[in-house]
Amino acid sequence: MAKYGSPGPNAICDASGFKVKLSALVRQWDGALVDRRFVDRRNPQDFVRGVPDKQALPYSRPETPDNFLVGTVRPEDL
């Protein structure tokens, strides 16, 4: 019979660094083995999905050709 506590293997808690019984450890969502007292629940924001944004215009038309003024340009031509 063990002198200090119940027999069994000990392990180190990844969250606190305390030495605890291996049977008291649970695997957390990120893979760490932690004591039941220190289990960290996953944040709900980790499960949010992005909504695709429609980038297309409702209508489009081609660009009009450029109109170049040739020769002498007067103010009434503008």
Buried (B, 14 or more C-beta within 10 A) or exposed (E): EEEEEEEEEEBEBBBEEEEBBEEBBEEBEEEBBBBEEBBEEEEEEEEEEEEEEEEEEEEEEEEEEEEEEEEEEEEEEE
